[in-house]
Every structure is written in C-alpha cells, then in structure tokens.
Amino acid sequence: MSDLSRLRRAGVLIPVFSLRRSDSSPLAQLGIGDTAALREAIDWAAEHKVGFLQLLPINETGADSSPYNAISSCALDPVLLDLAAIPEITEQDAADLLAGESYAPSETKLVDYSRVGDLKWALLRQGFERFWKADANNQELAKFRQQEGVWLKEYCDFRWLMYLSENNERWDEWPEEYNTATKARIYLKKRHDSEPEVVDKALAFYAWIQWHAYTQWRDLHNYGSKLDVKLMGDVPIGISYYSSDVFFEPQWFEPEWFGGAPPETVFKDDPFACKWGQNWGIPAYRWNHMAEDNFSWWRRRIEKLTDVFHIFRIDHILGFYRIFSFPWHPSRNDEFLPLDHKEAEELTGGYLPKFLPHDDDTEYHRSINLKAGDRYLKMVLEAAGGSEVVGEDLGMVPDYVRPHLAKLGIAGFKICHWEMNWHGHCLSGKHYPECSFATFATHDHPSIPAMWRDWVDMAHSPDGNVRLGGIAGLRLVCEFAGMPTGENYHAYGKYNQLVKWAMLRALFKSKANYAAIMITDLLDSTERINIPGTVGGANWRYRMPWPIQQMPKEFREESRTLSRTIAKCKRSAAKPKRYQASKFAKFEEDE
C-alpha cells in the first residue's frame, strides 16, 4: 500500500444517478447520471482535495429501482452507461428518439426510471444491431464472455428470459415452460437447437452491454487512481429473491427465510417496521453449503467489486454474524401486519421472525455468531486483496461486533451525534479510532440542514417529549462541533453557514481515517435520497440541480471552502494554501 493510500481521506457521497452531464448533446441528456458524469465528479473531487467519492450499489435492478435490490450480484446497471462512448450509438439516434418525447429528460427534477430505461434500452438495442451486423465474431467480446464465465452466462440467460416475460424479473410468474432453473435450461437448449442464430444473438446482446459496462467502470477506476480520488462502492448484505443468482444457484440460499432488521420504533411512518421489523426480501444464506464450496459465490462477488472500486462498504455487515429473518416474503407483509404472534404462527407453521442462525440470547450462541462472522469476514478480506473495506454496523449492534471489526481492520461507522459518553454528552471526534468511518448521515438519513431544521421544529413543539428530543439533538451536534449549547430552544437558531462549517470542520478533524458528507450537505439541500420503510415516491431519484462542472457561483465558493477545510484538517496530500480567517473562524479550535 502506497503512502498516498494511507492518508486520512475526506469523502462525498454522490449517487451516480444523481449526477448531471455538462455536455449538452442528446446522448448526454437522457435524464440520469452516468459514467461520464462520474468522471466529471472525479475531476471536481481532485480539484477540491476530496479523497474519495462514495457511491451506492451500481448493479442492475429490475422494476424496483432500489440499488439494494439487484437482479444480479455481478451485472452492472446499463442505465448508468455513457452511451456516447459506444461507437455504434450516435447522437442522431438519440436526437431522433428524443424528437418524439413530450419534454426533455434533462429537465426532470427526479430520475424517471421507466422513461430513462425505455430510452437507454432502445438506443442499446439499436447500437447492438449495428455491432452484430459488422462484427458478430468480435474477439474482445468473446474473450470477455470467457473470462467472466458462469455469472455472465447465467445472467444473460436470466435477462433474456426476463425479456421474453415482458421484462418481469419475478421468475415465479414466468410461463411454466421455464419458471425453474431446470426447466429454463431445457427450454434454452431446445430454443438454441431450433433457432441457434436467434438465441446466440439474443444472449450476446446482454453480454455486449456488460462488456461495455465493465470497460467503462474499469476505466473510471484507473482514472480515479491517477488523480488520487478513490471510488467507494457498496455491496448489500443480500441479493434480491428475484435475481439470476437465486434462480440459477438456489443451493446457496434458504428459500423460506428472508433477511431484514428487527423492529425499530424510529420508523414511525412504517407500522410494519415498528411492529415486526424491516423485511427486505433477501433470501437468507445457507452458509454451510457455501463453506463446502469455499464461498465461491461470495469470492466472485467481491472480485467484481474490486474490479471497479478502490474501497467498498458492506451494507448491514451485522448480517455476517446473524441476520433478523422472516418466514414470509415481503409481498405478504400486509397480511401479517394486523396479526398477533399466535395468529402469525398459525400461518407459518409455528415460525416467527427471528435471528438466523442464532439470536444472541446465550453466551454460547454469541460465541457461535462471533466465530461465524470471523470466518466469513476473513474470507471477504482475502477476496478483497488490497482493496479497503468499510462496514456499515448501525442498528442493534451486539457488543462483540465493533471490537471484532477493529481487530480485522474493517472501519465501522461513527454517526457523530450518536456517539456519546456515559454522561450522555457527545463524544469528541478526537476520541474516534483511526479505523472508523465518521459521518453525520447515510443515504437513509436526512441531510445536515434537514436534520437541523427538524430538530428546531421539534424544539418548538407543544409536546414536552418531542420538544426535549429536538433540544437534545441540537445539543449533541453542537457539543460535537464545539458550538454553544443551551437547555431550551432559544439557544438555537436557524441553520446557517456558521453552523454548517463548524459541523463539517469538526467532522473532518476527527481521528477517523474516513470522514464523509453527502452532496446534499454541501448544497444545503433538504432533499432525501431515501426514506426507509417507504417505497416509491422520491426514493432513489434525487438529482443534483445542475452539472457539477457548471456549478453556480455560490457552489463554487462552497467547494473552495470545502477544499480549504479538508486541507486545514489534514485530510489532503496537498500543502494547504494560505487563506485569511473568515467569519467561520469564530468556532475554530486554536491551532
């Protein structure tokens, strides 16, 4: 590992889909961020001393646009492709297609996945037709298909069967001819025997897309390396039930149990989560079967991550120790919501949601869970090679998890205002371990300005408990940032630049090796990326108001302030430039 890679780094979380392109050509204005837009973000990061860009998962999804519900553990999302980089797709193709649109996709405030998908898939099919006519025996594509092996073949098979089923990934709703892996393999062979050219072309189309996707993302990885900006990926603990993995490799999964999280009253808008927990619909793993195969499925998954990312975050890393699981698919949640435990057991044959393989109810079970987590995470680290691993360890965390992650060198999360001492006061960032990831929020939380606004609103509530909760939240972040505190709402005003930069400065000064903000924090935006416990709406659709390379004057100044703050907090290799003390110096600690 080079000296540069050991530097304390400052990061910004920017979902790829949120980015806009500065290029005004038709292929650049299709209503969603892409790899070219991310390249522009890398340039911006390098210029402003941002050491890593934190992304959400980039695997292909189905009808559910959540990046945490992918239809393949390895296939990358085609809608994030820069189509202008594919020679067979032209600007005229896009112009002709957009001519029939009622409004320009670039004008949308939120990503319209249905519309974006229709546009991009139409252009991809058009481009592939040209490619297939001119170079069906392309050796580079053939080499890629051979190198990627089983995952790519099964993904292409699954993706074509989806297409034949009106792009429905729910394989249990497919025609009887191919709604199981065994029947699908027989069906595909029969189709190939009768129409070899049709089937070969159909499957090659999906391989061709993945060839371009991996080419573009590997190029981005190399580009980031040259500019010393790391790309941070994200791997969910599970995979969608409706995925090529579960369909073709069911031996690795428990078909009757679905992973999630235990009940949490914090999700007040979701009565099911409050009562039963979060049912994510990800099938639980048959870890014993995976172990017999030396965890080949997980190793393959990690290998593909390290192809394109320098760092990756494991979402819900607690699932490697034990995972809260449901004996029913989330499609039945409404059925179970009004039931009590006895009524639920009658429908499930005596089963209720529980931790698998064991709860932490006894010392023996705790020791088994810890031993399992140790084995699985050491396998992940081995598969990761030199890539850096971060673990999202939030929620109901057993007391053995964080010491174990630290021992393995996996950075766990520090949500700054959640880290308190025994007296209920916020812990200073100078007490964080170096092996940690400090932030005020994840993609599932409000931005800093939204969080402050909500606490101020709560502090003015006539409900005493709500009012105290708001004041407590304000007090904790102010303690962390070194700002004045008080015991009533009069001590706290509206969110402003003084508050913002005091909070960010304290974050970046922490001892944590990784410290990150969301792009919405920098933009003073109260927009949400995702609201847990809700489906649809604006979730996973946030778009920046303008391309990062065409930022208005105010944001250019904010970016310069960010750059100076990162340098002053010693999270940059570059020597900090001299600059005059500003109005923000009021809350700066003495150097």
C-alpha positions in Angstrom: 0.0 0.0 0.0 1.5 3.4 -1.0 1.9 6.3 1.3 -0.8 8.2 -0.6 -3.3 5.4 0.1 -2.7 5.7 3.9 -3.7 9.3 4.0 -6.7 10.4 6.1 -9.4 11.0 3.5 -12.4 13.2 3.1 -15.3 11.9 1.0 -18.6 13.0 -0.5 -21.5 10.6 -1.1 -22.9 11.2 -4.6 -25.2 8.5 -6.1 -24.3 8.1 -9.8 -27.9 8.5 -10.8 -28.0 11.9 -9.1 -25.3 13.5 -11.4 -25.9 15.6 -14.4 -23.7 15.9 -17.5 -22.2 19.2 -18.6 -22.3 18.1 -22.2 -25.5 19.3 -23.9 -25.6 16.7 -26.7 -28.6 14.4 -26.9 -26.7 11.3 -25.7 -25.6 13.2 -22.6 -29.1 14.4 -21.6 -31.1 11.2 -21.0 -32.3 12.0 -17.5 -29.9 10.2 -15.3 -26.2 10.3 -14.2 -23.7 8.0 -16.0 -20.1 7.1 -16.1 -19.2 10.2 -18.0 -20.9 12.4 -15.3 -18.9 10.5 -12.7 -15.7 11.3 -14.5 -16.6 15.0 -14.2 -17.2 14.4 -10.5 -13.8 12.8 -10.1 -12.2 15.9 -11.7 -14.1 18.1 -9.2 -13.0 15.9 -6.3 -9.4 16.0 -7.3 -9.5 19.8 -7.7 -11.0 20.2 -4.2 -9.0 17.7 -2.3 -11.9 15.2 -1.9 -10.1 11.9 -1.4 -13.0 9.5 -2.2 -16.4 9.5 -3.8 -18.9 7.3 -2.0 -21.4 5.7 -4.4 -24.4 3.5 -3.9 -24.6 -0.1 -5.4 -24.4 0.0 -9.2 -25.7 -3.5 -10.0 -28.7 -3.8 -12.4 -32.1 -3.6 -10.8 -35.5 -4.8 -12.0 -38.8 -3.0 -11.7 -37.8 -1.9 -8.2 -35.3 0.9 -8.7 -33.7 0.5 -5.3 -30.0 -0.1 -5.8 -30.1 -2.5 -2.8 -32.4 -4.9 -4.7 -30.3 -6.1 -7.7 -31.2 -8.8 -10.1 -27.6 -9.9 -10.3 -24.7 -9.8 -7.8 -22.2 -9.1 -10.7 -24.0 -7.5 -13.6 -23.7 -3.7 -13.7 -26.6 -1.4 -14.4 -27.0 -0.5 -18.1 -28.8 2.8 -17.3 -25.6 4.2 -15.9 -23.7 3.7 -19.1 -22.2 6.6 -21.1 -23.8 5.7 -24.5 -21.7 8.3 -26.3 -18.7 6.1 -25.5 -20.2 3.2 -27.5 -19.2 3.6 -31.2 -22.3 2.0 -32.6 -24.7 4.5 -30.9 -24.8 8.0 -32.5 -26.0 11.4 -31.5 -28.5 11.3 -34.3 -30.0 8.1 -32.8 -30.7 9.9 -29.6 -31.9 13.1 -31.3 -34.4 11.0 -33.4 -35.6 9.2 -30.3 -36.0 12.3 -28.2 -37.9 14.1 -31.0 -40.9 12.1 -30.1 -40.7 13.0 -26.4 -43.1 15.5 -24.8 -40.3 17.1 -22.7 -36.5 16.8 -22.4 -35.3 14.2 -19.9 -32.6 16.6 -18.8 -35.3 18.9 -17.4 -36.7 16.4 -14.8 -36.1 17.1 -11.1 -36.2 13.4 -10.3 -35.0 10.4 -12.2 -37.8 8.8 -14.1 -36.6 5.2 -14.3 -39.3 3.9 -16.6 -38.6 6.7 -19.1 -34.9 6.5 -18.8 -34.9 2.8 -19.2 -37.1 2.9 -22.3 -34.7 5.5 -23.9 -31.4 3.8 -23.0 -32.5 0.2 -23.8 -33.9 1.4 -27.2 -30.5 3.0 -28.0 -28.6 0.0 -26.8 -30.6 -2.3 -29.0 -30.1 0.0 -31.9 -26.4 0.1 -31.3 -26.1 -3.7 -30.9 -27.9 -4.3 -34.2 -25.1 -2.4 -35.9 -22.4 -4.1 -33.9 -23.8 -7.6 -34.7 -24.0 -6.9 -38.4 -20.5 -5.6 -38.6 -18.6 -7.7 -36.0 -20.6 -10.6 -34.6 -17.4 -12.5 -34.0 -15.6 -9.8 -32.1 -12.7 -11.4 -30.3 -12.7 -8.9 -27.4 -16.3 -9.6 -26.6 -15.6 -13.4 -26.9 -12.7 -13.0 -24.5 -14.8 -11.1 -22.0 -17.5 -13.7 -22.1 -15.0 -16.5 -21.5 -13.2 -14.6 -18.7 -16.5 -13.8 -16.8 -17.6 -17.3 -17.0 -20.6 -18.7 -15.1 -22.0 -15.5 -13.7 -22.2 -13.8 -17.1 -23.7 -16.8 -18.9 -26.4 -17.3 -16.2 -27.1 -13.5 -16.1 -27.6 -13.4 -19.9 -29.9 -16.4 -19.8 -31.9 -14.9 -17.0 -32.0 -11.5 -18.7 -33.3 -12.9 -21.9 -36.0 -15.0 -20.1 -37.0 -11.7 -18.4 -37.3 -10.1 -21.8 -39.5 -13.0 -23.1 -41.7 -12.4 -19.9 -42.3 -8.7 -20.6 -39.2 -7.7 -18.6 -40.6 -9.2 -15.4 -37.9 -10.4 -13.1 -40.4 -12.3 -10.9 -39.4 -15.7 -12.2 -42.2 -17.4 -10.2 -44.7 -15.6 -12.6 -42.9 -16.7 -15.7 -44.5 -19.3 -18.1 -44.5 -22.9 -16.9 -42.0 -23.7 -19.6 -39.1 -22.0 -17.9 -40.1 -20.9 -14.3 -37.4 -23.0 -12.6 -33.7 -23.3 -13.3 -34.1 -26.9 -14.5 -36.9 -26.1 -16.9 -35.2 -22.9 -18.1 -32.0 -24.8 -19.1 -34.1 -27.4 -21.0 -36.1 -24.6 -22.7 -32.9 -22.6 -23.6 -31.3 -25.7 -25.1 -34.4 -26.5 -27.2 -34.6 -22.9 -28.4 -31.0 -23.0 -29.3 -31.3 -26.3 -31.2 -34.2 -24.9 -33.2 -33.0 -21.3 -33.6 -29.3 -21.1 -32.9 -28.7 -17.8 -34.6 -31.7 -16.1 -32.8 -30.6 -17.4 -29.4 -26.9 -16.6 -29.8 -27.7 -13.1 -30.8 -30.2 -12.6 -28.0 -27.7 -13.7 -25.4 -24.8 -11.8 -26.9 -26.8 -8.6 -26.6 -26.7 -8.7 -22.8 -23.0 -9.8 -22.7 -22.2 -6.9 -25.1 -23.8 -4.5 -22.6 -21.8 -5.9 -19.7 -18.6 -5.8 -21.7 -19.1 -2.0 -22.2 -20.2 -1.5 -18.6 -17.1 -3.2 -17.2 -14.9 -1.4 -19.7 -16.3 2.0 -18.7 -16.1 1.3 -14.9 -12.6 -0.2 -15.1 -11.5 2.9 -17.0 -13.1 5.1 -14.2 -11.2 3.1 -11.6 -7.9 3.8 -13.4 -8.8 7.4 -13.9 -9.5 7.9 -10.2 -6.2 6.2 -9.3 -4.3 8.7 -11.5 -5.9 11.6 -9.8 -5.7 10.0 -6.3 -9.5 10.0 -6.0 -10.8 6.7 -4.8 -14.2 5.3 -5.8 -16.1 3.7 -2.9 -18.6 1.1 -3.8 -21.3 -0.6 -1.8 -22.2 -4.2 -1.5 -25.6 -5.1 0.1 -25.5 -8.0 2.5 -28.1 -9.9 0.4 -29.3 -10.2 -3.1 -32.9 -10.0 -4.5 -35.0 -13.1 -4.4 -35.8 -12.3 -8.0 -32.3 -12.5 -9.2 -30.3 -14.6 -11.6 -28.3 -15.8 -8.6 -31.2 -17.2 -6.7 -32.8 -18.6 -9.8 -29.8 -20.4 -11.2 -27.9 -21.1 -7.9 -30.6 -21.8 -5.3 -28.2 -24.1 -3.4 -26.7 -21.0 -1.7 -30.0 -19.7 -0.3 -32.7 -20.5 2.2 -35.9 -20.3 0.1 -38.3 -19.9 3.1 -36.4 -17.2 5.1 -35.9 -13.6 4.2 -33.4 -11.2 5.8 -34.2 -7.8 7.3 -33.8 -5.9 10.5 -35.6 -6.2 13.9 -38.4 -3.8 14.9 -37.5 -0.2 15.4 -39.9 2.5 16.6 -37.8 5.2 14.8 -39.7 4.3 11.6 -42.9 5.9 12.7 -44.2 6.1 9.2 -44.0 2.4 8.8 -46.3 0.5 11.2 -45.0 -2.9 9.9 -41.3 -1.9 10.7 -42.4 -0.8 14.2 -44.3 -4.0 14.9 -42.4 -6.7 13.1 -39.2 -5.1 11.7 -37.9 -4.5 8.2 -38.5 -7.3 5.7 -36.1 -6.7 2.9 -37.0 -9.9 1.0 -33.4 -11.0 0.6 -33.1 -14.8 1.0 -31.0 -15.9 3.9 -27.8 -17.8 3.1 -27.0 -21.4 3.5 -23.6 -20.7 4.9 -22.7 -24.4 5.5 -23.3 -25.1 1.8 -21.2 -22.0 0.8 -18.4 -23.2 3.1 -18.3 -26.5 1.3 -17.6 -24.7 -1.9 -15.0 -22.3 -0.3 -17.5 -19.5 -0.6 -17.1 -19.3 -4.3 -20.3 -17.1 -4.7 -19.1 -14.5 -2.3 -15.5 -14.5 -3.6 -16.8 -13.9 -7.1 -19.0 -11.1 -5.9 -16.1 -9.4 -4.1 -13.8 -9.9 -7.1 -16.2 -8.0 -9.3 -16.4 -5.1 -6.7 -12.6 -4.8 -6.7 -12.6 -4.6 -10.5 -14.2 -1.1 -10.3 -13.8 0.2 -6.7 -10.8 1.1 -4.5 -12.9 0.9 -1.3 -16.2 -0.9 -0.7 -18.7 -0.6 2.1 -20.6 -3.7 3.2 -24.2 -2.7 3.9 -25.5 -4.3 7.1 -22.3 -6.1 8.0 -24.1 -7.4 11.0 -25.6 -10.0 8.7 -22.3 -11.8 8.6 -22.7 -12.6 12.3 -26.5 -13.2 12.4 -29.4 -11.7 10.5 -33.0 -11.0 11.6 -35.2 -13.1 9.2 -38.8 -13.5 8.3 -40.6 -16.8 7.5 -42.6 -15.0 4.8 -41.8 -12.9 1.7 -42.4 -9.1 2.0 -45.2 -9.4 -0.6 -47.2 -10.9 2.4 -46.4 -8.1 4.9 -49.8 -6.6 4.7 -51.3 -9.9 5.5 -49.2 -10.2 8.7 -49.4 -6.6 9.9 -52.7 -6.9 11.9 -51.9 -10.3 13.4 -50.6 -11.1 16.8 -47.8 -13.7 17.3 -50.1 -16.7 17.8 -52.1 -15.8 14.6 -48.9 -15.4 12.7 -47.6 -18.8 13.8 -50.8 -20.4 12.5 -49.9 -19.2 9.0 -46.2 -20.1 9.1 -46.3 -23.5 10.7 -45.1 -22.3 14.0 -42.4 -19.8 13.0 -42.0 -16.1 13.9 -39.3 -13.6 12.7 -36.0 -14.3 14.5 -32.3 -14.1 14.1 -30.6 -16.7 12.0 -28.7 -18.8 12.6 -28.9 -17.8 16.3 -30.1 -15.0 18.5 -27.5 -13.5 20.9 -29.6 -14.9 23.8 -26.9 -17.0 25.4 -23.1 -16.8 25.7 -22.8 -20.0 23.6 -24.9 -18.5 20.8 -22.9 -15.3 21.0 -19.7 -17.2 20.6 -21.0 -19.1 17.6 -22.1 -15.9 15.9 -18.8 -14.3 16.5 -16.9 -17.3 15.2 -19.1 -17.3 12.1 -18.6 -13.6 11.5 -14.8 -14.1 11.9 -14.7 -16.8 9.3 -16.9 -15.1 6.8 -15.2 -11.7 7.0 -11.8 -13.1 6.8 -12.9 -14.7 3.6 -14.2 -11.3 2.3 -10.9 -9.6 3.2 -8.9 -12.3 1.5 -11.1 -12.0 -1.6 -10.7 -8.2 -1.5 -7.0 -8.3 -1.8 -5.6 -4.8 -1.4 -9.0 -3.0 -1.5 -10.2 -1.2 1.6 -13.2 -2.5 3.4 -15.7 -0.4 5.4 -18.6 -2.0 7.4 -22.0 -0.4 7.9 -22.5 -1.5 11.5 -25.6 0.5 12.5 -28.8 -0.7 14.2 -29.0 -3.2 17.0 -25.3 -4.0 17.3 -24.1 -6.8 19.6 -21.2 -5.6 21.8 -18.8 -8.1 20.3 -19.1 -6.8 16.7 -17.2 -3.5 16.8 -14.2 -4.8 18.7 -14.1 -7.6 16.2 -14.3 -5.3 13.2 -11.5 -3.2 14.6 -9.4 -6.3 15.1 -9.9 -7.2 11.4 -9.1 -3.7 10.3 -12.6 -3.0 8.9 -13.7 0.6 9.6 -17.0 0.8 11.3 -19.4 3.7 11.2 -19.4 6.7 13.6 -22.6 8.8 13.3 -21.2 11.8 15.1 -24.2 12.8 17.2 -24.9 9.2 18.1 -21.5 8.7 19.8 -22.0 9.6 23.4 -20.1 9.1 26.7 -21.6 7.6 29.9 -22.9 11.0 30.9 -25.0 11.5 27.8 -22.7 14.1 26.2 -21.4 13.9 22.6 -18.0 12.2 22.2 -15.4 14.4 20.6 -14.1 13.2 17.2 -10.5 13.2 18.7 -11.5 10.1 20.6 -12.6 8.1 17.5 -10.4 5.2 16.5 -8.4 5.7 13.3 -10.0 2.6 11.9 -13.5 4.2 11.5 -15.8 6.0 9.1 -17.2 9.3 10.5 -20.3 11.0 9.1 -23.5 12.7 10.2 -25.7 10.7 8.0 -26.0 7.8 5.5 -28.2 7.8 2.4 -31.1 6.7 4.6 -31.0 9.8 6.8 -31.9 13.5 6.3 -29.1 15.8 5.2 -27.5 18.1 7.8 -29.7 21.1 7.0 -32.8 18.9 7.1 -31.7 17.3 10.4 -31.2 20.7 12.0 -34.5 22.0 10.6 -36.3 19.0 12.0 -34.8 19.4 15.5 -35.6 23.1 15.6 -39.2 22.3 14.7 -39.3 19.6 17.4 -37.8 22.1 19.9 -40.8 24.4 19.3 -43.3 21.6 19.8 -46.0 21.9 22.4 -45.5 18.2 23.2 -42.9 18.1 26.0 -41.3 14.8 25.0 -40.9 15.9 21.4 -39.5 19.3 22.5 -36.9 17.6 24.7 -35.9 15.3 21.8 -35.4 18.2 19.5 -33.3 20.1 22.1 -31.3 17.0 22.8 -30.5 16.5 19.1 -29.4 20.2 18.7 -27.3 20.0 21.9 -25.4 16.9 20.8 -24.4 18.2 17.4 -23.4 21.5 18.9 -21.3 19.7 21.5 -19.6 17.7 18.7 -19.0 20.9 16.7 -17.8 23.0 19.6 -20.7 25.4 19.3 -22.6 27.0 22.3 -25.4 24.8 23.7 -28.4 25.5 25.9 -31.3 23.9 27.6 -34.1 25.4 25.6 -34.9 26.2 22.0 -33.9 29.9 22.4 -30.3 28.8 22.4 -30.6 27.5 18.8 -31.3 29.5 15.7 -31.9 28.6 12.1 -29.4 26.6 10.1 -26.7 28.8 8.6 -23.1 28.9 7.3 -21.6 29.2 10.8 -23.4 26.0 11.9 -22.6 24.2 8.6 -18.9 24.8 8.6 -18.5 24.3 12.4 -20.0 20.8 11.9 -18.0 19.9 8.8 -14.8 21.1 10.4 -15.4 19.0 13.5 -16.1 16.0 11.3 -13.0 16.4 9.2 -10.8 17.0 12.3 -11.9 13.7 13.8 -9.3 10.9 14.1 -11.4 8.6 11.8 -9.5 7.6 8.7 -12.6 8.2 6.6 -14.9 11.2 7.1 -17.7 11.8 4.6 -20.6 14.2 3.9 -23.5 13.8 1.5 -23.6 16.0 -1.6 -26.9 17.4 -0.2 -25.0 18.6 2.9 -22.7 20.6 0.7 -25.5 22.0 -1.3 -27.6 23.0 1.8 -30.4 20.8 0.3 -33.1 19.2 2.4 -33.9 16.7 -0.3 -33.8 13.0 0.7 -32.1 10.2 -1.2 -34.2 7.5 0.5 -36.7 7.3 3.4 -36.5 3.8 4.9 -39.8 2.0 5.4 -41.3 3.7 2.3 -41.5 2.5 -1.3 -41.6 4.6 -4.4 -42.1 8.4 -4.3 -38.8 10.3 -4.5 -36.7 7.4 -3.1 -33.5 6.8 -5.1 -34.5 9.5 -7.6 -32.6 12.6 -6.3 -30.9 14.7 -9.0 -28.4 17.5 -8.5 -29.9 20.8 -9.7 -27.1 21.3 -12.3 -23.9 19.6 -13.6 -21.1 19.6 -11.1 -18.8 21.3 -13.7 -21.4 24.0 -14.3 -21.9 24.9 -10.7 -23.2 28.4 -9.9 -21.0 30.9 -8.2 -22.3 30.1 -4.7 -21.4 26.4 -5.0 -18.0 27.2 -6.4 -17.3 29.2 -3.3 -18.7 26.3 -1.1 -16.4 23.9 -3.0 -13.4 26.2 -2.3 -14.3 26.4 1.4 -14.6 22.6 1.4 -11.1 22.3 -0.1 -9.6 24.7 2.4 -11.3 22.9 5.3 -10.1 19.5 4.1 -6.6 20.8 3.8 -6.6 22.5 7.2 -7.9 19.4 8.8 -5.0 17.5 7.3 -7.1 15.2 5.1 -5.2 16.1 1.9 -1.8 15.3 0.5 -1.6 18.8 -1.0 0.0 21.5 1.1 -2.8 23.8 2.4 -2.9 27.2 0.7 -2.8 30.3 2.8 -6.1 32.0 3.3 -7.5 34.7 5.5 -9.6 33.9 8.5 -13.2 34.2 7.6 -16.5 34.6 9.5 -16.3 30.9 10.2 -13.2 31.3 12.4 -15.3 32.0 15.4 -15.8 28.3 16.1 -12.3 27.1 15.0 -10.1 25.5 17.6 -6.8 27.0 18.3 -4.1 25.5 16.1 
